[in-house]
Amino acid sequence: MKIHDFKTVLENYKVVFFDAYGVLKNYNGLIPGVEKTFEYLKETNKEFYILTNDASRKPQQLADSYHHLGIEDIVISNIISSGMLAMDYLKQKVKKGKVVFLGTEDSAYYIETLGLEAVPISELDIDNLTDIQALAFLDDEGFDWKTDLNKTINLLRRKNIPVIVANTDATYPVSKKEIAIAMGGISDMIESIVGKQFVGFGKPDSQMFIFAYEHIKSAGIEKKDILMVGDTLHTDILGGNKFGLDTVLVLSGNTQAEDAEVKIQSSGIIPTYICEAAIVE
């Protein structure tokens, strides 16, 4: 397994798509040395975007989280979140009325921005479903798992409405050795119970890459000019590969160095490059 120098790889591209968790930051904060990468991107005038399966916070809050960690160059226009895709879908499908959601108060932004009424699942009157137009899975926090997941199941048994999953990640790491269930894992369970098809957003689905591609500011950018950097084969690398981008698997997050070769061989998902981290030395 050949390990490439990240700076040498970056030199061949004009635009970089970064995954967030496991690539730029982790449960301890900013991955040490990442700030040097953004200094290099600024010096070389390379455009970048952060593609994240995160619908828990507003895009501005996501950008601000990097400012608090010491990277000022990440602004709201650099953020492409699965919540933004879910919002775009709701804009097309739901013109008025109420959207029930599972998530935090901050995640309701993606509903309320459209002029729709966001109803927390905890406040839903299951015996009065008038004007309920859709259900959105936004974040795995902000609700009671037992009471509100049961209420969600009964809502979908009683009312046939579109269901949007804004974060399709099944799990997320909470430490080097432990993971927790994410919104995608919860929605998969509910989907199998009620026997209905939900609409999911986030990597590896092509919608996120299309959305990001359409937001590139530089003129004349082709897919060969873009590099996708991620730490997870089945989301970041598979999604980038399917969209026709060159990809870098970094070993700073979900995929550890001792497991990388076996995971690549068993999955058949092959990154263009493998690097220790998204760090320019």
N, C-alpha and C positions, 0 to 999 in steps of 0.2 A: 504494500500500500504506500503510494508515494505521497508525501506531504509537501505542498507547495507553499511558497512565500506569498503572503496575502498582498503585499505591496506590488510585487511583480505581476500578480494576476490582475490587480486593479488597473494597472497601466494600459491594458488592452481595451478598456471600456469607457464609455462616455457617461453612462447613467448606472446607478447602483440601486437595486431594491434590497432593503434589509428586512429580515424578520426582527422582531424586538426581543422577546424573552429568550434567553439562552444565547443570543448573538450580541446584543448591546448591553443588556442588563440581566440580572438574575435576582434571587431572593436576598442577596447581600447588597444589592444596589448596582451601580455601574460596573461592568466587567473591566478590571484594571487594564489601562492602556487604550481603551476605545476612544478616549478624547483625542489621542494622537491621530486616529483615523479621520476624524472630522476636521482636524487641522489640515491634514493632507488633501482631503476632498475640497476644502475651501481654497487652498493654495493652487490646486490644479484645475479649478473651475469644473469639477465633476458634479453633475446633478444627482440628487439622491432622494429616495422616498422610503418611509418605513411602512411596511405592509404587515398589519397586525390583526389577528383574530381576537379583537378586544372591543366589546360593546358596552363595557361597564362604565366608561367615562366619556365625557364630551371630547371631541378632537382637540380643543384648546387645552383641556386638562391633561390629555396625553402628551401634548407638546410641552406643557409646563413641567411635567414630571421629569423631563430631561434637563430643563433649566435648573431645577432644584439639585440635580446631580452634577451640574457644572458644564453642560453643553448648551450654549446659547444659540447655536446655528440651526437647531431644529425648531421650526415654526409650524403653525397649523397647516400650511400648504404642503409640508413634507409628510403629513400623516395620511395614510390610506387605511381606514379601519373597516372591519366587517360590519360594524354598526352603520357606517355610511352607506354601504351597499344595501343593508336592510331598510334603511330610510328611503333610499331611492326606489326600492321595490314597493314599499308602502305608499309612496307618492303616486305610483302608477295604479295601484290596486284599490286603495281606500281613499275616497274623496271627502268623507265626513263621518262623524260618529265616534265611537269609543274603541280603543285598542287595549285589551288586557295585556299586562306584561308581568314577567317574572324577572326581578332584578332590583337594583338600587334606585334611589331617587334620581341620581345623576344619569343613569341609563335611560330614564324616561325622556331625556333630551331628544332622542332619535324619533320619538313619536310626537312630542309637543311642538317641535320645530315646524312640523307640517300643518299645524293648526288643528290637530286631532286631540281628543281627550284621552290621556293616559290613565288607565285604571290599574292600580297594583292588584295582583291576584288576591292579596289578603283582604282587600276592601270590596271585592266582587260579591254581590248578592246572587248566589247561585240560583235563586228562585225568580230572579228578574233579569233576564238576559236581553232585554230590549236595547236595540241600537249597538250591540256588541258586534263589531265588524271584523276583528282579527285578534289573534293571540301572538305575542312575541316573546321568545326566550332570549333575554338579553344578558343576564349575569347570574352566577350561581350563588350570589349573596343577596340579602335584602328581603328574604321571605322565609317562612317556616317550612322546612322540607317536608315534614309529615302532613301537616294540615293543608298546606297550599298545593302540594303535588297531588294530593287526593282531590282537591277542588278543581285543579287543572284537568284531571282525567274526566271528572263529571261534567265540566264545561264542554269538553270535546265530544262527550257522549250525547249531550243534549243539543248542541248547536254545531252546524256544519259551516266552519269559517276557515279562512286561510291561516296557516300557522307558520311563522317565520322564526328561524333559528339563526340568530346573529353571530353566534360563535359555535362552530362545529367541532372545536377541540374536545376530545373525550376526557382528557386529563391535563393537569399542569403540575410541574415540579414545585414542591414546597421546601425541599432541601436537597442535598446531593443524593440522598438515598430514598426519599419518600415523594410520592405523588398524591394528588387529590383529584376528586371527580370534578370535571368542568361542565359547563352548560351543555356541550355536545353529548356528553355521556348521559346526562339527565334527559335530554330531549330524545335520545335514541331509545331509552327505556319507555318513556311515555308513548312514543311513536309505535313501538311494538305492542303495547298494551291496548291502545285504542284502534290499531289497525288502519291508521291513516298516513298519508304521505305528507311530510313537512317540507318546507322550502328552506334549505340551508345556505349560508354564506360563509365565506372564508376560504383560506387555502386548504386543499389543493384545487378548489373549484376555479374555473377559468374566469369567472366574473370579476374576481379581485384583480387579476392580472390585466384584464381588459380595462377595468376602471383606472388602474394605475397608469397603463400605457396611454390612455386618453388624457391624462393629467400632466404628462411630460411637457415642460415649457419649451425646451430646446427644439429647434426646427430640424427636420430631416433625420430624426432618430429612427433607426430600424432595430428589429429584435436582436440582431447580431451586436448591437452597440450596448446592450443591457446585460448586467450581471445580477443574478438573484443569489443572495447570501442567506443561508438558513442553517438551523441545527437539527432539523427533523426531516427524515427521508420521506415520510408519507404525506407531509403537508408542503413544506417549503420546496424541497427538491423535486418531488413528483409534480407539484403545480408548475414550477418553473420549467421543468422538462417538457411537460405537456403543452405549455404555451410557446415553446420554441426558444427558450432562453438558455444561455450557459449558466451553470449553477455551481456554487461553492458550498460544500458541507463543512461547517466549522465544528470542532470537537470541544466546544466550550459550554454546551448545553445538554440537550436531550441525548445526543449521541456521543458516547465516551470513546476515547481512543482504543481501548481494549475490546470494544464491541463493534466498532465501525465496519471492519472488513466482513465480519459474519453477517451483520445486518444488511449490508449492500448485496452480498451474494444471495442471501435468502429471500430478499425482497425483489431483486432485479431492478431496483431503482438506483441508477448510476449517476452520481454527480460528475460534472466536468472536472472539478478540482476538489481536493480536500486540503483544508488549512487548519492549523491548531486553533486559531481564533481570528476574528475580524479586526485584527490589530496591525497597524503599519508601524514597524519597528524603526 
